[in-house]
Amino acid sequence: MTEDPTAAMFASRSVTEHLVRGVVGLVLVVLSLAYAGAHPAALLGLVPAAVAWRGCPTCWALGLAATVSRGRVSGCDGTC
């Protein structure tokens, strides 16, 4: 069975980890945009947000779906 390339690229080890990455990215985006008017260099905070999301918010959502699906398909009973 071949591994799904979407899951390999975007999925996390756990849903909790994935949600934490999403919150970190969202906080970075909000702070970057809030301070961009006074300090244009604050927009550099968008780069680590994209790294946390592994792309854009759509990529993050796709990864969330892949992470949830991975747990259901592999039959993980909570000990993996």
CNS distance restraints for C-alpha pairs under 8 A (distance, minus, plus):
assign (resid   3 and name CA) (resid   7 and name CA) 7.57 0.50 0.50
assign (resid   3 and name CA) (resid   8 and name CA) 7.12 0.50 0.50
assign (resid   4 and name CA) (resid   8 and name CA) 6.32 0.50 0.50
assign (resid   5 and name CA) (resid   9 and name CA) 6.15 0.50 0.50
assign (resid   6 and name CA) (resid  10 and name CA) 5.93 0.50 0.50
assign (resid   6 and name CA) (resid  11 and name CA) 7.41 0.50 0.50
assign (resid   6 and name CA) (resid  63 and name CA) 7.48 0.50 0.50
assign (resid   6 and name CA) (resid  66 and name CA) 7.17 0.50 0.50
assign (resid   7 and name CA) (resid  11 and name CA) 4.77 0.50 0.50
assign (resid   7 and name CA) (resid  63 and name CA) 6.70 0.50 0.50
assign (resid   7 and name CA) (resid  66 and name CA) 5.25 0.50 0.50
assign (resid   7 and name CA) (resid  67 and name CA) 7.00 0.50 0.50
assign (resid   7 and name CA) (resid  70 and name CA) 7.59 0.50 0.50
assign (resid   9 and name CA) (resid  63 and name CA) 7.96 0.50 0.50
assign (resid  10 and name CA) (resid  54 and name CA) 6.64 0.50 0.50
assign (resid  10 and name CA) (resid  59 and name CA) 7.01 0.50 0.50
assign (resid  10 and name CA) (resid  60 and name CA) 7.06 0.50 0.50
assign (resid  10 and name CA) (resid  62 and name CA) 7.09 0.50 0.50
assign (resid  10 and name CA) (resid  63 and name CA) 4.39 0.50 0.50
assign (resid  10 and name CA) (resid  64 and name CA) 7.90 0.50 0.50
assign (resid  10 and name CA) (resid  66 and name CA) 7.33 0.50 0.50
assign (resid  11 and name CA) (resid  18 and name CA) 7.62 0.50 0.50
assign (resid  11 and name CA) (resid  63 and name CA) 4.45 0.50 0.50
assign (resid  11 and name CA) (resid  64 and name CA) 6.42 0.50 0.50
assign (resid  11 and name CA) (resid  65 and name CA) 7.93 0.50 0.50
assign (resid  11 and name CA) (resid  66 and name CA) 5.42 0.50 0.50
assign (resid  11 and name CA) (resid  67 and name CA) 4.77 0.50 0.50
assign (resid  12 and name CA) (resid  17 and name CA) 6.56 0.50 0.50
assign (resid  12 and name CA) (resid  18 and name CA) 5.65 0.50 0.50
assign (resid  12 and name CA) (resid  63 and name CA) 7.22 0.50 0.50
assign (resid  12 and name CA) (resid  64 and name CA) 7.78 0.50 0.50
assign (resid  12 and name CA) (resid  67 and name CA) 5.80 0.50 0.50
assign (resid  13 and name CA) (resid  17 and name CA) 6.88 0.50 0.50
assign (resid  13 and name CA) (resid  18 and name CA) 7.78 0.50 0.50
assign (resid  13 and name CA) (resid  67 and name CA) 7.18 0.50 0.50
assign (resid  14 and name CA) (resid  18 and name CA) 6.35 0.50 0.50
assign (resid  14 and name CA) (resid  67 and name CA) 6.61 0.50 0.50
assign (resid  15 and name CA) (resid  19 and name CA) 6.13 0.50 0.50
assign (resid  15 and name CA) (resid  64 and name CA) 7.02 0.50 0.50
assign (resid  15 and name CA) (resid  67 and name CA) 6.20 0.50 0.50
assign (resid  15 and name CA) (resid  68 and name CA) 6.53 0.50 0.50
assign (resid  16 and name CA) (resid  20 and name CA) 6.20 0.50 0.50
assign (resid  17 and name CA) (resid  21 and name CA) 6.30 0.50 0.50
assign (resid  18 and name CA) (resid  22 and name CA) 6.31 0.50 0.50
assign (resid  18 and name CA) (resid  63 and name CA) 7.86 0.50 0.50
assign (resid  18 and name CA) (resid  64 and name CA) 6.49 0.50 0.50
assign (resid  18 and name CA) (resid  67 and name CA) 7.76 0.50 0.50
assign (resid  19 and name CA) (resid  23 and name CA) 6.24 0.50 0.50
assign (resid  19 and name CA) (resid  64 and name CA) 7.85 0.50 0.50
assign (resid  20 and name CA) (resid  24 and name CA) 6.14 0.50 0.50
assign (resid  21 and name CA) (resid  25 and name CA) 6.15 0.50 0.50
assign (resid  21 and name CA) (resid  52 and name CA) 5.39 0.50 0.50
assign (resid  21 and name CA) (resid  53 and name CA) 6.36 0.50 0.50
assign (resid  22 and name CA) (resid  26 and name CA) 6.14 0.50 0.50
assign (resid  22 and name CA) (resid  52 and name CA) 6.95 0.50 0.50
assign (resid  22 and name CA) (resid  53 and name CA) 6.06 0.50 0.50
assign (resid  22 and name CA) (resid  60 and name CA) 6.96 0.50 0.50
assign (resid  23 and name CA) (resid  27 and name CA) 6.11 0.50 0.50
assign (resid  24 and name CA) (resid  28 and name CA) 6.24 0.50 0.50
assign (resid  24 and name CA) (resid  49 and name CA) 7.13 0.50 0.50
assign (resid  24 and name CA) (resid  52 and name CA) 6.93 0.50 0.50
assign (resid  25 and name CA) (resid  29 and name CA) 6.23 0.50 0.50
assign (resid  25 and name CA) (resid  48 and name CA) 7.33 0.50 0.50
assign (resid  25 and name CA) (resid  49 and name CA) 4.14 0.50 0.50
assign (resid  25 and name CA) (resid  50 and name CA) 6.90 0.50 0.50
assign (resid  25 and name CA) (resid  52 and name CA) 5.50 0.50 0.50
assign (resid  25 and name CA) (resid  53 and name CA) 6.06 0.50 0.50
assign (resid  26 and name CA) (resid  30 and name CA) 6.18 0.50 0.50
assign (resid  26 and name CA) (resid  49 and name CA) 7.04 0.50 0.50
assign (resid  27 and name CA) (resid  31 and name CA) 6.09 0.50 0.50
assign (resid  28 and name CA) (resid  32 and name CA) 5.94 0.50 0.50
assign (resid  28 and name CA) (resid  45 and name CA) 5.95 0.50 0.50
assign (resid  28 and name CA) (resid  46 and name CA) 6.60 0.50 0.50
assign (resid  28 and name CA) (resid  48 and name CA) 7.52 0.50 0.50
assign (resid  28 and name CA) (resid  49 and name CA) 5.66 0.50 0.50
assign (resid  29 and name CA) (resid  33 and name CA) 6.13 0.50 0.50
assign (resid  29 and name CA) (resid  45 and name CA) 6.79 0.50 0.50
assign (resid  29 and name CA) (resid  46 and name CA) 5.69 0.50 0.50
assign (resid  29 and name CA) (resid  49 and name CA) 6.30 0.50 0.50
assign (resid  30 and name CA) (resid  34 and name CA) 5.99 0.50 0.50
assign (resid  31 and name CA) (resid  35 and name CA) 6.17 0.50 0.50
assign (resid  31 and name CA) (resid  42 and name CA) 7.96 0.50 0.50
assign (resid  31 and name CA) (resid  45 and name CA) 7.82 0.50 0.50
assign (resid  32 and name CA) (resid  36 and name CA) 5.90 0.50 0.50
assign (resid  32 and name CA) (resid  42 and name CA) 5.04 0.50 0.50
assign (resid  32 and name CA) (resid  43 and name CA) 5.12 0.50 0.50
assign (resid  32 and name CA) (resid  44 and name CA) 7.35 0.50 0.50
assign (resid  32 and name CA) (resid  45 and name CA) 5.39 0.50 0.50
assign (resid  32 and name CA) (resid  46 and name CA) 6.52 0.50 0.50
assign (resid  33 and name CA) (resid  37 and name CA) 7.68 0.50 0.50
assign (resid  33 and name CA) (resid  42 and name CA) 7.43 0.50 0.50
assign (resid  33 and name CA) (resid  43 and name CA) 6.65 0.50 0.50
assign (resid  35 and name CA) (resid  39 and name CA) 5.80 0.50 0.50
assign (resid  35 and name CA) (resid  40 and name CA) 7.46 0.50 0.50
assign (resid  35 and name CA) (resid  42 and name CA) 6.01 0.50 0.50
assign (resid  36 and name CA) (resid  40 and name CA) 4.60 0.50 0.50
assign (resid  36 and name CA) (resid  41 and name CA) 6.96 0.50 0.50
assign (resid  36 and name CA) (resid  42 and name CA) 5.31 0.50 0.50
assign (resid  36 and name CA) (resid  43 and name CA) 5.92 0.50 0.50
assign (resid  44 and name CA) (resid  48 and name CA) 7.91 0.50 0.50
assign (resid  45 and name CA) (resid  49 and name CA) 6.57 0.50 0.50
assign (resid  46 and name CA) (resid  50 and name CA) 6.22 0.50 0.50
assign (resid  47 and name CA) (resid  51 and name CA) 6.38 0.50 0.50
assign (resid  48 and name CA) (resid  52 and name CA) 6.05 0.50 0.50
assign (resid  49 and name CA) (resid  53 and name CA) 6.17 0.50 0.50
assign (resid  50 and name CA) (resid  54 and name CA) 5.71 0.50 0.50
assign (resid  50 and name CA) (resid  55 and name CA) 4.89 0.50 0.50
assign (resid  50 and name CA) (resid  56 and name CA) 5.98 0.50 0.50
assign (resid  51 and name CA) (resid  55 and name CA) 6.32 0.50 0.50
assign (resid  53 and name CA) (resid  57 and name CA) 6.46 0.50 0.50
assign (resid  53 and name CA) (resid  59 and name CA) 6.89 0.50 0.50
assign (resid  53 and name CA) (resid  60 and name CA) 5.04 0.50 0.50
assign (resid  54 and name CA) (resid  59 and name CA) 6.61 0.50 0.50
assign (resid  54 and name CA) (resid  60 and name CA) 6.50 0.50 0.50
assign (resid  55 and name CA) (resid  59 and name CA) 5.55 0.50 0.50
assign (resid  55 and name CA) (resid  60 and name CA) 6.96 0.50 0.50
assign (resid  56 and name CA) (resid  60 and name CA) 6.43 0.50 0.50
assign (resid  57 and name CA) (resid  61 and name CA) 6.23 0.50 0.50
assign (resid  58 and name CA) (resid  62 and name CA) 6.14 0.50 0.50
assign (resid  59 and name CA) (resid  63 and name CA) 6.12 0.50 0.50
assign (resid  60 and name CA) (resid  64 and name CA) 6.20 0.50 0.50
assign (resid  61 and name CA) (resid  65 and name CA) 6.35 0.50 0.50
assign (resid  62 and name CA) (resid  66 and name CA) 6.25 0.50 0.50
assign (resid  63 and name CA) (resid  67 and name CA) 5.96 0.50 0.50
assign (resid  64 and name CA) (resid  68 and name CA) 6.18 0.50 0.50
assign (resid  65 and name CA) (resid  69 and name CA) 6.00 0.50 0.50
assign (resid  66 and name CA) (resid  70 and name CA) 5.87 0.50 0.50
assign (resid  67 and name CA) (resid  71 and name CA) 6.58 0.50 0.50
assign (resid  68 and name CA) (resid  72 and name CA) 6.63 0.50 0.50
assign (resid  69 and name CA) (resid  73 and name CA) 5.97 0.50 0.50
assign (resid  70 and name CA) (resid  74 and name CA) 5.94 0.50 0.50
assign (resid  71 and name CA) (resid  75 and name CA) 6.28 0.50 0.50
assign (resid  71 and name CA) (resid  76 and name CA) 5.50 0.50 0.50
assign (resid  72 and name CA) (resid  76 and name CA) 6.73 0.50 0.50
assign (resid  76 and name CA) (resid  80 and name CA) 6.06 0.50 0.50
